[in-house]
């Protein structure tokens, strides 16, 4: 049985509305379809690049839906009214797809090919590769909209696409794992070390591109 404190928290922070809205079958099915469609478009872009380059650039993809807990946490952080309608309007990363590409320049190649797809709209671009976050995080973020045909209507569904290299993906995974549920002082110490290693990984990405180009020139 749900405790009184939990019910009060849901009323105060809008958790009930969030859980009901984003837990509904309609949203879940639409969101999963959006992930499948975006993943398929990445594979198509990879096939296009294979014809151009003679090699695949896509290593792997995965998708996720933001949890109600994460949605509420972000609303509190940004000062948004946590209602279902407001969250859909304000948050761009309710649906997320991550695509790992072989090399740093492949990340930009993939983004350029996706721009040519008429049934995909790029709403916003954040380049954390050229301008990393203060933590050292590097990735190319695209906020996109794709059409999902469901229940006899077309819905333009928004999603966040993260494009990165295997090295960037490794760093991001370690960053999340080491910081998770740590105290403030511990997080600061961990962050200092990770920021240093982020620069090492950035140099590695550049060297791997240089090596590939030398091999291609042979």
C-alpha positions as CSV (number, residue, x, y, z in Angstrom):
1,X,0.0,0.0,0.0
2,X,1.3,3.5,-0.9
3,X,2.3,5.6,2.1
4,X,0.6,8.9,2.8
5,X,4.0,10.7,2.4
6,X,4.3,9.3,-1.1
7,X,0.8,10.4,-2.1
8,X,1.5,13.9,-0.8
9,X,4.7,14.0,-2.7
10,X,2.9,13.0,-5.9
11,X,0.3,15.8,-5.4
12,X,3.0,18.4,-4.6
13,X,5.4,17.6,-7.4
14,X,2.9,16.3,-10.1
15,X,4.3,12.8,-10.0
16,X,0.8,11.3,-10.4
17,X,0.1,13.3,-13.5
18,X,3.6,12.4,-14.9
19,X,3.3,8.7,-14.2
20,X,-0.2,8.5,-15.6
21,X,0.6,10.4,-18.8
22,X,3.9,8.9,-19.7
23,X,2.9,5.5,-18.4
24,X,-0.1,5.4,-20.7
25,X,-0.2,2.8,-23.5
26,X,-0.7,5.5,-26.1
27,X,2.5,7.3,-25.2
28,X,4.5,4.2,-24.6
29,X,3.6,2.7,-28.0
30,X,4.2,6.0,-29.8
31,X,7.5,6.5,-28.1
32,X,8.7,3.0,-28.9
33,X,7.7,3.4,-32.5
34,X,9.7,6.7,-32.6
35,X,12.8,4.9,-31.3
36,X,12.4,2.1,-33.9
37,X,11.9,4.6,-36.7
38,X,14.9,6.7,-35.7
39,X,17.1,3.6,-35.3
40,X,16.0,2.5,-38.8
41,X,16.9,5.9,-40.2
42,X,20.4,5.6,-38.7
43,X,20.8,2.2,-40.3
44,X,19.7,3.7,-43.7
45,X,22.2,6.6,-43.2
46,X,24.9,4.0,-42.4
47,X,24.1,2.2,-45.7
48,X,24.3,5.4,-47.6
49,X,27.7,6.1,-46.1
50,X,28.9,2.6,-46.8
51,X,28.3,3.2,-50.5
52,X,30.3,6.4,-50.3
53,X,33.2,5.3,-48.0
54,X,33.3,1.5,-48.5
55,X,32.9,0.9,-44.8
56,X,30.2,1.1,-42.1
57,X,30.4,4.0,-39.7
58,X,27.7,2.9,-37.3
59,X,28.9,0.7,-34.4
60,X,25.7,0.3,-32.5
61,X,22.5,2.1,-31.3
62,X,20.2,2.0,-28.3
63,X,17.1,3.9,-27.2
64,X,15.4,4.7,-23.9
65,X,12.4,6.5,-22.4
66,X,13.1,9.0,-19.6
67,X,11.7,7.7,-16.3
68,X,9.0,9.6,-14.3
69,X,11.6,10.1,-11.6
70,X,14.1,11.6,-14.0
71,X,11.5,13.8,-15.5
72,X,10.4,15.2,-12.1
73,X,14.1,15.7,-11.1
74,X,14.7,17.7,-14.3
75,X,11.5,19.8,-13.8
76,X,12.6,20.7,-10.2
77,X,16.1,21.6,-11.4
78,X,14.8,23.9,-14.2
79,X,11.8,25.2,-12.3
80,X,9.2,23.8,-14.7
81,X,5.6,23.1,-13.7
82,X,5.6,19.3,-13.8
83,X,2.4,18.6,-15.7
84,X,2.1,16.1,-18.5
85,X,1.4,18.8,-21.1
86,X,4.1,21.2,-19.9
87,X,6.7,18.5,-19.8
88,X,6.0,17.5,-23.4
89,X,6.4,21.1,-24.4
90,X,9.5,21.9,-22.4
91,X,11.6,18.7,-22.3
92,X,13.3,17.5,-25.5
93,X,14.8,14.3,-24.2
94,X,11.8,12.3,-23.1
95,X,12.7,9.9,-25.9
96,X,16.4,9.3,-26.5
97,X,18.5,7.4,-29.0
98,X,22.2,7.0,-28.8
99,X,24.3,6.1,-31.9
100,X,28.0,5.2,-31.6
101,X,30.1,5.8,-34.7
102,X,33.5,4.5,-35.4
103,X,35.4,7.8,-35.7
104,X,34.9,11.4,-34.7
105,X,34.5,12.6,-38.3
106,X,32.0,9.8,-38.8
107,X,29.8,11.5,-36.2
108,X,29.5,14.6,-38.4
109,X,29.1,12.5,-41.5
110,X,26.1,10.7,-40.0
111,X,24.5,14.1,-38.9
112,X,24.9,15.5,-42.5
113,X,23.3,12.5,-44.1
114,X,20.3,12.7,-41.6
115,X,19.9,16.3,-42.6
116,X,19.1,15.2,-46.2
117,X,16.2,13.0,-45.0
118,X,13.0,14.9,-45.8
119,X,10.9,13.0,-43.1
120,X,13.3,14.1,-40.3
121,X,13.4,17.6,-38.9
122,X,16.5,18.8,-36.9
123,X,15.1,21.3,-34.4
124,X,18.3,22.0,-32.4
125,X,22.0,21.1,-32.4
126,X,24.3,21.1,-29.5
127,X,27.9,20.2,-30.3
128,X,29.6,19.1,-27.1
129,X,32.5,17.6,-29.2
130,X,33.8,21.0,-30.4
131,X,32.7,22.6,-27.1
132,X,32.7,20.0,-24.4
133,X,30.7,20.4,-21.2
134,X,32.6,21.6,-18.1
135,X,32.7,18.0,-16.9
136,X,34.6,16.9,-20.0
137,X,31.5,15.3,-21.6
138,X,31.7,15.1,-25.4
139,X,28.9,14.2,-27.8
140,X,26.9,15.7,-30.6
141,X,23.3,16.2,-29.6
142,X,20.5,16.6,-32.2
143,X,16.9,17.4,-31.2
144,X,14.8,15.9,-34.0
145,X,11.2,15.3,-34.9
146,X,10.0,12.3,-36.8
147,X,6.6,11.4,-38.1
148,X,4.9,8.4,-36.4
149,X,1.7,7.0,-37.9
150,X,-0.5,5.7,-35.1
151,X,-4.2,5.2,-34.7
152,X,-5.0,6.7,-38.1
153,X,-3.1,9.9,-37.6
154,X,0.4,11.3,-38.1
155,X,2.2,12.6,-35.0
156,X,5.5,14.5,-35.2
157,X,7.4,13.1,-32.2
158,X,10.4,14.8,-30.7
159,X,13.5,12.9,-29.6
160,X,17.1,13.5,-28.6
161,X,19.7,11.8,-30.7
162,X,23.2,11.5,-29.3
163,X,26.0,10.8,-31.7
164,X,29.4,9.9,-30.3
165,X,32.5,7.7,-30.7
166,X,33.2,4.5,-28.7
167,X,35.7,6.4,-26.6
168,X,33.2,9.1,-25.8
169,X,30.6,6.5,-25.0
170,X,33.0,4.7,-22.7
171,X,33.8,7.9,-20.8
172,X,30.1,8.8,-20.4
173,X,29.3,5.4,-19.0
174,X,32.2,5.5,-16.5
175,X,31.2,9.1,-15.5
176,X,27.6,8.0,-14.8
177,X,28.8,4.8,-12.9
178,X,31.3,6.6,-10.7
179,X,29.2,9.6,-9.8
180,X,26.0,7.7,-9.2
181,X,24.7,8.2,-5.6
182,X,28.0,9.7,-4.4
183,X,28.3,12.6,-2.0
184,X,29.1,16.1,-3.1
185,X,32.8,16.0,-2.0
186,X,33.3,12.6,-3.6
187,X,31.7,13.8,-6.8
188,X,34.1,16.7,-7.0
189,X,37.1,14.5,-6.7
190,X,35.8,12.0,-9.2
191,X,34.9,14.9,-11.6
192,X,38.4,16.3,-11.5
193,X,39.9,13.0,-12.5
194,X,37.3,12.3,-15.2
195,X,37.8,15.8,-16.7
196,X,41.5,15.0,-17.1
197,X,40.8,11.7,-18.7
198,X,38.3,13.2,-21.0
199,X,41.1,15.2,-22.6
200,X,43.1,12.0,-23.0
201,X,40.2,10.4,-24.8
202,X,39.7,13.4,-27.0
203,X,43.4,13.1,-28.1
204,X,42.8,9.4,-28.7
205,X,39.9,10.1,-31.0
206,X,42.0,12.5,-33.1
207,X,44.9,10.0,-33.3
208,X,42.5,7.2,-34.5
209,X,41.2,9.5,-37.3
210,X,44.8,10.2,-38.3
211,X,45.7,6.5,-38.3
212,X,42.7,5.6,-40.4
213,X,43.6,8.3,-42.9
214,X,47.1,7.1,-43.2
215,X,45.9,3.5,-43.8
216,X,43.4,4.7,-46.4
217,X,46.2,6.6,-48.2
218,X,48.3,3.4,-48.6
